[in-house]
Every structure is written in C-alpha cells, then in structure tokens.
Amino acid sequence: ITFFAVLLSCLSVSKAEKVEVVVEGATSIAQTDEDFICVALDWWPTNKCDYDQCPWGQAGLFNLDLNNKILEKAIKAFHPLRIRVGGSLQDQVVYNVRNNIENCQPFQKQDKGFLFGFSIGCLDMKRWDELNEFFNQTRKESETEKTLWVGDWYSHNARDLMSYTISKGYKIDSYELGNELCGVGVSARIEAKQYAKDMATLKNLVKEMYPNPKTQPKILGPGGFYDKKWFDTFLDASGHDVIDGVTHHIYNLGPGNNPDVVRRVQDPFFLTQIAQTFKDVSNAIDKFAPWSGAWVSESGGAYNNGGQLVSYTFAFGFWYLDQLGMTSIYNHKVYCRQALTGGNYALLNTATFIPNPDYYGKVLSVTHKGSPYLRVYSHCAKKEPGVSFVFINLSKNTSFEIDLFHDLNLNGGNPNFEFKGHKEREEYHLTPKDGNILSSVVLLNGTPLELLDSLEIPELKPKLVVGLTPIRIAAHSIAFVTIRDFNAPACS
C-alpha cells in the first residue's frame, strides 16, 4: 500500500467549517505491508485484575472458548490479518491467520481456500506447558544490578517448538524474541548487545529449521518500549539481515484508571506527541538496519487492561485510527492491536465476543499531514484504482466541509487544480449511537452495526455520493471515503 501527503488549510469558520485538502499525489512517502493490521491474543488468566477490575474473564488464551461461533465469524470477517500470540510468555510467535493449518480447531476452511486459526490454540496445552521454558534456562539475575538478567538465551525449547509445529504442518509467519525486556525493561531487562547476540542465535536456528527462504518465518524483536540509546546499540550490534522487523510497544494514554484518557483521545496536540517515537524508530532503522522494517507489535493505548469505560467505546476509535495513520507516515509495516479478546481494550467484547466499535476501524491503513481537530490520512485504494481517505473529526461542535485539491508539483508551490469527481464516491460515516462517544454501539451511515441473526458480521456497505459535491464530516465522527476517479501517479 503506497502513501502520499495531505495538506490542510482552514479557509473560513461558518456553521460547517470549510477546509481545503490538498493531495500530493505525484510521489509516495511511505509503504506498509499488505497485511498491515494485526491483533494480539494474550495469555492473561481470569484473575488478572487492575484498579479493582478483572476484565479478562474467559478471554485469555488458556481458557478461551475457541469454538465460539461469534469469535469464528469475527475472525473470518477480519481477514486477512496477523495474530500475535503471547504477551508476557517472553518469546512471542506471530501467526498469520491465512496459513494452511490442517485438522485444526476451532477454525476450519473458509472462503478463498484460507484457513483461519492460530497454532497456539491448536497445540496440546500440556505440550505447550512443557515447551514454555524459553526464557531463563541459562540466564540469571545480575548480582550488581537489580532486574538485569545476564547470560545467553537458551534456545533448546524454541527448537522443540519449531520441530513440533513443522511436524504438524503449521506455517508460522514470524518469531519474536522477548517481551518488554529492552531499555529499562518492565519487570526485567537485558543489555542491548546480549539481546543482539540472542537474536543472531534465533536467526540461525530459524535458517536451520526452515531452510527454504520462501517459507522461512520472519525474525522480530525486541518487542518493548523505545529507548534511543538501547535501540541504537541493539541494531548496530545485531548484524546484517538478522532482524526482519524491529518491534516496539505503545501505551501512550497512560494507566487504564486515568480519568484523563477520554480527553486525551480527543486532543490533537496530545495525540501528536507520540509521532516523535514513530519517527525515531524509523530513523534508527534507516541508519542501522535498513533491510528491516518497523512494527508496532503491541498497542492497547492505556496499559493495565485499557481505559475503564473508554477503550471499548466509540471514542477509542479517535486514538486507534489516528495511530494507524500516524505509523503509516513513519514507514511502519505492521500495527498489532492489543487485543482481539480480553481486557477493556479488546476489539471483541470479552464475555460475548460481539464486536466493539474499534473492530470496524480495521478497513483502512493510511497516512497524513494534518491540522488540529480534523485529522486526515490518505492512501492508494486497494484492488481497484483510486484514492481512499480517512477523516477523523475530534471536535464535538464543529463539522467540516471538504474541498479536494490535486497537487502534482514535485517541488511544492500552489496546488495544480481543484478536484471535482465525476463518478460517485463511496462514503462510510461512523458515528456513536445517540451522539454519545462513550457508547459501545457504532452507526454506519446512520444504521447500527449489529450482528445478524445468523451471528455473521454485517456487510459494510457505503453510501454513494455525487462526486461533484463537497465531502461533509459531522462533529465527533469518523469517515472513510474512496474516490475511484482521483488519479494519483504514485498509485499507478
């Protein structure tokens, strides 16, 4: 998916504020993986509690009802995507649900010949317990520095797991080494050069176990919070072509009990602050490991299960979709949302698996240069010609009327011309039920998105609008707009 810049300028303030959106379609500014969207499945038990709440229920990997029909249909409707399995199991495995996994419950063959599943759910759990010794076989805590662990990574059980999954015919997308052990760590940490050495061990093991380069899983790491000195040392010491994806975590909204979360997801100035991290990670990769790509391998917005009364509501989409757009600008290849099920930040309701509002935000991966309360991202439309946009209106009072301008200048200057479409454009307007952004029900073009009687996810149908008319974005709403006759050379 190729991206290009969008510039905004406010012309006047009226009942609906008029805005010019200038699309620089001559050149691209970033590119993501085809499967940009990723979701996490975590192992947390029922008694994972924070702030007097225990929101995991039966949604953790070890007690998740993998045969639930709504869960099965939700994953089917979400394809294609990656599922990241693990969390704090120390060594993560990222599974691509498009894999050809035979004889594996709960997901049997679906349309287009794809099989939906994640190998961890299909492994015998006793077997998994035996294999879950990845982390500290030969490591020990430093005698001089608290929380620092020293010694080489013990790879024997990782080999055992790989051998087992290969024998079962499971295709693994990626292996990620470690969880939140970089920088100052969370509960434990490892020095950057030691981590680089361990990554090389993992790379050599994967090459041995998967000798065919075409089917060889990717190597990801370090899977923690960005620290410039640590990341620079780690990438510099890792060696050429060892790391395929440089992974980091984002929880920029603070703790889940922070009453400020709902304000922060609507504050464009706060949302923009995290852009520096995305830029720094991208720059570090360009300097030390240009053969790899940046991944957000875990992001739930607010840590410790997500924001109470916020993360599963319409309002959280302001943060989530803005994150997808912002990471695209800074050349991130994959973005993994925490979590598919479990906690307050789940895309599916922890008890019923009915989709929360953010589930329907998976459609678009985009980029932008935006203005404060109207966030705009654009990208080349998939499958068919055209350009797609996402408009995020953070204002509770102001609606916007958008006029598009096409800029084909390579060296800047005034836009070439105002764009007036002749074909009908496709518009998907998402608004909260009853205008309440803390509602857990989202409306698509005014109609509630609810499961059908067959428990299928409803079809997302656009509203067709005459191309000559301005694009209108209501207050506190999100809109996806695809224009098929917008010709951007960068998309050809």
Long-range contacts (C-beta under 8 A, 24 or more apart in sequence): 1-31, 1-32, 1-34, 1-36, 1-328, 1-365, 1-379, 1-380, 1-382, 2-28, 2-30, 2-31, 2-379, 2-380, 2-490, 2-491, 3-28, 3-29, 3-30, 3-31, 3-32, 3-328, 3-329, 3-366, 3-367, 3-378, 3-379, 3-380, 4-28, 4-29, 4-367, 4-378, 4-379, 4-380, 4-488, 4-490, 5-29, 5-367, 5-368, 5-369, 6-367, 6-368, 6-369, 6-370, 6-376, 6-377, 6-378, 6-389, 7-369, 7-407, 8-369, 8-370, 8-371, 8-374, 8-376, 9-371, 10-371, 15-399, 16-398, 16-399, 16-400, 16-401, 16-472, 17-398, 17-399, 17-400, 17-401, 18-400, 18-401, 18-403, 18-470, 19-371, 19-374, 19-400, 19-401, 19-402, 19-403, 20-402, 20-403, 20-404, 20-405, 21-376, 21-389, 21-402, 21-403, 21-404, 21-405, 22-404, 22-405, 22-406, 22-407, 22-415, 23-378, 23-387, 23-404, 23-405, 23-406, 23-407, 23-419, 23-486, 23-488, 24-407, 24-409, 25-387, 25-406, 25-407, 25-408, 25-486, 25-487, 25-488, 25-489, 25-490, 25-491, 26-407, 26-408, 26-409, 26-410, 26-488, 26-489, 26-490, 27-410, 27-489, 27-490, 28-490, 29-329, 29-367, 30-328, 30-329, 30-330, 30-331, 30-367, 31-331, 32-328, 32-332, 32-333, 32-334, 32-365, 33-293, 33-333, 33-334, 34-80, 35-80, 35-81, 35-82, 35-96, 35-98, 35-334, 36-324, 36-328, 36-333, 36-334, 36-335, 36-365, 37-78, 37-81, 37-82, 37-324, 37-335, 37-337, 37-362, 37-365, 38-81, 38-82, 38-83, 38-84, 38-94, 38-297, 38-334, 38-335, 38-336, 38-337, 39-78, 39-81, 39-82, 39-83, 39-84, 39-336, 39-337, 39-338, 39-339, 39-340, 39-347, 40-83, 40-84, 40-85, 40-86, 40-87, 40-298, 40-336, 40-337, 40-338, 40-339, 40-340, 41-83, 41-84, 41-85, 41-86, 41-118, 41-120, 41-121, 41-339, 41-340, 41-341, 41-342, 42-86, 42-87, 42-88, 42-338, 42-339, 42-342, 42-343, 43-86, 43-87, 43-88, 43-89, 44-87, 44-342, 44-343, 48-305, 48-343, 50-256, 50-257, 50-304, 50-305, 51-255, 51-256, 51-257, 51-304, 51-308, 53-305, 53-308, 53-344, 55-305, 55-306, 55-342, 55-343, 55-344, 55-350, 56-305, 56-342, 56-343, 56-350, 57-342, 57-350, 57-351, 58-350, 58-351, 59-339, 59-341, 59-342, 59-343, 59-346, 59-350, 59-351, 60-342, 61-85, 61-120, 61-121, 62-125, 64-121, 64-341, 66-105, 66-106, 66-121, 67-105, 67-106, 68-106, 68-353, 69-455, 70-348, 70-352, 70-353, 70-354, 70-451, 70-455, 71-106, 71-341, 71-348, 71-353, 72-106, 72-107, 72-116, 73-455, 73-456, 73-457, 74-348, 74-353, 74-355, 74-359, 74-457, 75-107, 75-116, 75-340, 76-107, 76-110, 76-111, 76-116, 77-456, 77-457, 78-359, 78-362, 79-110, 79-114, 79-116, 80-114, 81-362, 82-173, 82-174, 82-334, 82-336, 83-118, 83-340, 84-176, 84-297, 84-298, 84-336, 85-118, 85-119, 85-120, 86-120, 86-176, 86-179, 87-179, 87-298, 88-179, 88-180, 89-132, 89-134, 89-179, 90-134, 90-135, 90-178, 90-179, 90-181, 91-134, 91-135, 91-158, 91-175, 91-176, 91-177, 91-178, 91-179, 92-175, 92-176, 92-177, 92-178, 92-179, 92-220, 92-223, 92-297, 93-119, 93-120, 93-161, 93-172, 93-174, 93-175, 93-176, 94-172, 94-173, 94-174, 94-175, 94-176, 94-218, 94-220, 94-297, 94-336, 95-119, 95-120, 95-172, 95-173, 96-171, 96-173, 96-174, 99-170, 99-171, 99-172, 99-173, 100-169, 100-171, 101-169, 101-170, 101-171, 102-169, 104-170, 119-165, 119-168, 119-170, 119-172, 122-168, 122-170, 123-164, 123-165, 127-164, 131-157, 131-160, 131-161, 131-164, 132-157, 133-157, 134-158, 139-190, 147-185, 147-187, 147-188, 147-189, 148-188, 148-189, 148-190, 148-191, 149-181, 149-188, 149-189, 149-190, 150-190, 150-191, 150-194, 151-194, 152-194, 152-197, 152-198, 152-201, 153-177, 153-197, 153-198, 153-201, 153-202, 155-201, 155-202, 155-205, 158-202, 158-205, 159-205, 159-209, 162-205, 162-206, 162-209, 162-210, 163-209, 166-209, 166-210, 171-215, 172-217, 173-217, 173-218, 174-217, 174-218, 174-219, 174-220, 174-244, 174-245, 175-202, 175-206, 175-217, 175-218, 175-219, 175-220, 176-220, 176-221, 176-223, 176-245, 176-247, 176-297, 177-202, 177-219, 177-220, 177-221, 177-222, 177-223, 178-221, 178-222, 178-223, 178-224, 179-223, 179-224, 180-223, 180-224, 180-225, 180-249, 181-222, 181-223, 181-224, 182-222, 182-223, 182-224, 182-225, 182-227, 182-230, 182-231, 182-234, 183-224, 183-225, 183-226, 183-227, 183-230, 183-231, 184-227, 185-224, 186-224, 186-225, 192-230, 192-231, 192-233, 192-234, 192-237, 193-233, 193-234, 193-237, 195-221, 195-222, 195-234, 196-233, 196-234, 196-235, 196-237, 196-238, 196-239, 196-242, 197-237, 199-238, 199-242, 199-243, 200-238, 200-239, 200-242, 203-242, 203-243, 218-244, 218-245, 219-243, 219-244, 219-245, 220-244, 220-245, 220-246, 220-247, 220-295, 220-297, 221-245, 221-246, 221-247, 222-246, 222-247, 222-248, 223-247, 223-248, 223-249, 223-297, 223-298, 224-248, 224-249, 225-249, 226-277, 226-280, 226-281, 228-280, 228-284, 231-281, 231-284, 232-284, 232-287, 232-288, 235-284, 235-285, 235-287, 235-288, 235-289, 236-288, 238-288, 238-289, 240-291, 241-291, 243-289, 243-292, 244-291, 244-292, 244-293, 245-292, 245-293, 245-294, 245-295, 245-297, 245-333, 245-334, 246-281, 246-284, 246-285, 246-289, 246-292, 246-293, 246-294, 246-295, 247-295, 247-296, 247-297, 247-298, 248-277, 248-281, 248-294, 248-295, 248-296, 248-297, 249-296, 249-297, 249-298, 249-299, 250-274, 250-277, 250-296, 250-298, 250-299, 250-301, 250-323, 251-299, 251-300, 251-301, 251-302, 251-303, 252-277, 252-301, 253-301, 253-302, 253-307, 253-319, 254-302, 254-303, 255-302, 255-303, 255-304, 256-302, 256-303, 256-304, 256-305, 256-306, 256-307, 256-308, 256-311, 256-344, 257-304, 257-308, 258-302, 258-307, 261-301, 261-302, 261-307, 261-310, 261-311, 262-307, 262-309, 262-310, 262-315, 262-437, 262-438, 264-319, 265-301, 265-310, 265-315, 265-316, 265-318, 265-319, 266-315, 266-318, 266-394, 266-396, 266-437, 267-394, 268-370, 268-372, 268-373, 268-375, 268-394, 269-372, 271-318, 271-319, 271-322, 271-326, 271-375, 274-323, 274-326, 275-326, 275-329, 275-330, 278-326, 278-327, 278-329, 278-330, 278-332, 279-330, 281-330, 281-332, 282-330, 282-331, 282-332, 293-331, 293-332, 293-333, 293-334, 294-327, 294-330, 294-331, 294-332, 294-333, 295-332, 295-333, 295-334, 295-335, 295-336, 296-323, 296-327, 296-332, 296-334, 296-335, 296-336, 297-334, 297-336, 298-336, 298-338, 299-323, 299-335, 299-336, 299-337, 299-338, 300-337, 300-338, 300-339, 300-343, 300-345, 301-345, 302-344, 302-345, 305-343, 305-344, 305-345, 306-343, 306-344, 306-345, 306-346, 307-344, 307-345, 308-344, 309-438, 310-344, 310-438, 311-343, 311-344, 311-345, 312-344, 312-345, 312-346, 312-349, 312-356, 312-357, 312-358, 312-440, 313-356, 313-357, 313-432, 313-437, 313-438, 313-439, 313-440, 314-357, 314-430, 314-431, 314-432, 314-433, 314-436, 314-437, 314-438, 314-439, 314-440, 314-441, 314-442, 315-432, 315-437, 315-438, 316-345, 316-357, 316-358, 317-357, 317-358, 317-361, 317-430, 317-442, 317-478, 318-392, 318-394, 318-478, 320-358, 320-361, 321-361, 321-364, 321-390, 321-392, 321-478, 322-375, 322-392, 324-361, 324-364, 324-365, 324-366, 324-377, 325-365, 325-366, 325-367, 325-368, 325-375, 325-377, 325-390, 325-392, 326-368, 328-365, 328-366, 328-367, 328-377, 328-379, 329-367, 329-368, 329-369, 335-365, 354-451, 355-449, 355-451, 355-457, 356-440, 357-430, 357-432, 357-439, 357-440, 357-441, 357-442, 360-430, 360-442, 360-444, 360-449, 360-460, 361-430, 361-478, 363-428, 363-460, 363-480, 364-388, 364-390, 364-480, 366-390, 373-398, 374-400, 374-473, 380-488, 380-490, 380-491, 381-482, 381-484, 381-491, 384-484, 385-484, 385-487, 385-491, 386-482, 386-483, 386-484, 386-485, 386-486, 386-491, 387-482, 387-483, 387-486, 387-488, 387-491, 388-480, 388-481, 388-482, 388-483, 389-471, 389-479, 389-480, 389-481, 389-482, 389-483, 390-478, 390-479, 390-480, 390-481, 391-471, 391-473, 391-478, 391-479, 391-481, 392-478, 393-473, 393-474, 393-475, 393-476, 393-477, 393-478, 393-479, 394-476, 395-475, 395-476, 396-437, 396-475, 396-476, 397-475, 398-475, 399-472, 399-473, 399-474, 399-475, 400-472, 400-473, 401-470, 401-471, 401-472, 401-473, 402-470, 402-471, 402-472, 402-473, 403-470, 404-471, 404-483, 404-486, 406-486, 406-488, 408-489, 419-486, 420-467, 420-468, 421-467, 421-468, 421-483, 421-485, 421-486, 422-467, 422-468, 422-485, 423-467, 423-483, 423-484, 423-485, 424-464, 424-465, 424-466, 424-467, 425-464, 425-465, 425-467, 425-471, 425-481, 425-482, 425-483, 425-484, 426-462, 426-463, 426-464, 426-481, 426-482, 426-484, 427-462, 427-463, 427-464, 427-465, 427-471, 427-479, 427-480, 427-481, 428-460, 428-462, 428-463, 428-479, 428-480, 428-481, 429-463, 429-473, 429-474, 429-477, 429-478, 429-479, 430-477, 430-478, 430-479, 430-480, 431-474, 431-476, 431-477, 431-478, 432-476, 435-476, 437-476
